[in-house]
């Protein structure tokens, strides 16, 4: 298993993300507020996530919306979609 840093990640989130690799979606950070990031996904969608991750604007990330995980470099962060 790869050695990655896990931030606020539940074990079940890691299991789901690892078991379903096709659900990862690549994107770029387009906005950052305290405790949230907005990611423009490369398939044309955008999503706002509540997370402790602190990527720079324009930084590439990967998002697993099923497992609610945001990958930034070698770290995985818990990332819950913001509704509303």
Contact map, one row per residue, 1 for C-alpha under 8 A:
111000000000000000000000000000000000000000000000000000000000000000000000000000000000
111100000000000000000000000000000000000000000000000000000000000000000000000000000000
111110000000000000000000000000000000000000000000000000000000000000000000000000000000
011111000000000000000000000000000000000000000000000000000000000000000000011100000000
001111100000000000000000000000000000000000000000000000000000000000000000011100000000
000111111000000000000000000000000000000000000000000000000000000000000000001110000000
000011111000000000000000000000000000000000000000000100000000000000000000001111000000
000001111100000000000000000000000000000000000000000000000000000000000000000011000000
000001111110110000000000000000000000000000000000000000000000000000001000000111000000
000000011111110000000000000000000000000000000000000000000000000000000000000001000000
000000001111111000000000000000000000000000000000000000000000000000000000000000000000
000000000111111100000000000000000000000000000000000000000000000000000000000000000000
000000001111111110000000000000000000000000000000000000000000000000111000000001000000
000000001111111111000000000000000000000000000000000000000000000000100000000000000000
000000000011111111100000000000000000000000000000000000000000000000000000000000000000
000000000001111111110000000000000000000000000000000000000000000001100000000000000000
000000000000111111111011000000000000000000000000000000000000000101101000000000000000
000000000000011111111000000000000000000000000000000000000000000000000000000000000000
000000000000001111111000000000000000000000000000000000000000000000000000000000000000
000000000000000111111111000000000000000000000000000000000000000000000000000000000000
000000000000000011111111000000000000000000000000000000000000000000000000000000000000
000000000000000000011111000000000000000000000000000000000000000000000000000000000000
000000000000000010011111100000000000000000000000000000000000000111000000000000000000
000000000000000010011111110000000000000000000000000000000000011110000000000000000000
000000000000000000000011111000000000000011000000000000000000011100000000000000000000
000000000000000000000001111100000000000011000000000000000001111000000000000000000000
000000000000000000000000111110000000001111000000000000000001111000000000000000000000
000000000000000000000000011111000000001111000000000000001111100000000000000000000000
000000000000000000000000001111110000111100000000000000111111100000000000000000000000
000000000000000000000000000111110000111100000000000000001100000000000000000000000000
000000000000000000000000000011111000111000000000000000001000000000000000000000000000
000000000000000000000000000011111101110000000000000001111000000000000000000000000000
000000000000000000000000000000111111100000000000000000000000000000000000000000000000
000000000000000000000000000000011111000000000000000000000000000000000000000000000000
000000000000000000000000000000001111100000000000011110000000000000000000000000000000
000000000000000000000000000000011111110000000001111100000000000000000000000000000000
000000000000000000000000000011111011111000000001111011000000000000000000000000000000
000000000000000000000000000011110001111100000111100000000000000000000000000000000000
000000000000000000000000001111100000111110000111100000000000000000000000000000000000
000000000000000000000000001111000000011111011110000000000000000000000000000000000000
000000000000000000000000111100000000001111111110000000000000000000000000000000000000
000000000000000000000000111100000000000111111000000000000000000000000000000000000000
000000000000000000000000000000000000000011111000000000000000000000000000000000000000
000000000000000000000000000000000000000111111100000000000000000000000000000000000000
000000000000000000000000000000000000000111111110000000000000000000000000000000000000
000000000000000000000000000000000000011110011111000000000000000000000000000000000000
000000000000000000000000000000000000011110001111100000000000000000000000000000001100
000000000000000000000000000000000001111000000111110000000000000000000000000000001100
000000000000000000000000000000000001111000000011111000000000000000000000000000111100
000000000000000000000000000000000011100000000001111100000000000000000000000000111100
000000000000000000000000000000000011100000000000111110000000000000000000000011110000
000000100000000000000000000000000011000000000000011111000000000000000000000011100000
000000000000000000000000000000000010100000000000001111100000000000000101000010000000
000000000000000000000000000000010000100000000000000111110000000000000000000000000000
000000000000000000000000000010010000000000000000000011111010000000000001000000000000
000000000000000000000000000010010000000000000000000001111110000000000000000000000000
000000000000000000000000000111110000000000000000000000111110000000000000000000000000
000000000000000000000000000111000000000000000000000000011111000000000000000000000000
000000000000000000000000000110000000000000000000000000111111100000000000000000000000
000000000000000000000000011110000000000000000000000000000111110000000001000000000000
000000000000000000000000011110000000000000000000000000000011111000000111100000000000
000000000000000000000001111000000000000000000000000000000001111100000111000000000000
000000000000000000000001111000000000000000000000000000000000111110011110000000000000
000000000000000010000011100000000000000000000000000000000000011111111100000000000000
000000000000000000000011000000000000000000000000000000000000001111111000000000001000
000000000000000110000010000000000000000000000000000000000000000111111000000000000000
000000000000110110000000000000000000000000000000000000000000000111111000000000000000
000000000000100000000000000000000000000000000000000000000000001111111100000001111000
000000001000100010000000000000000000000000000000000000000000001111111110000111110000
000000000000000000000000000000000000000000000000000010000000111100011111000111100000
000000000000000000000000000000000000000000000000000000000000111000001111111110000000
000000000000000000000000000000000000000000000000000010100001110000000111111110000000
000000000000000000000000000000000000000000000000000000000000100000000011111000000000
000110000000000000000000000000000000000000000000000000000000000000000011111100000000
000111100000000000000000000000000000000000000000000000000000000000000011111110000000
000111101000000000000000000000000000000000000000000000000000000000001111011111000000
000001111000000000000000000000000000000000000000001110000000000000001111001111100000
000000111100100000000000000000000000000000000000001100000000000000011100000111110000
000000000000000000000000000000000000000000000000111100000000000000011100000011111000
000000000000000000000000000000000000000000000000111000000000000000011000000001111100
000000000000000000000000000000000000000000000011110000000000000010010000000000111110
000000000000000000000000000000000000000000000011110000000000000000000000000000011111
000000000000000000000000000000000000000000000000000000000000000000000000000000001111
000000000000000000000000000000000000000000000000000000000000000000000000000000000111
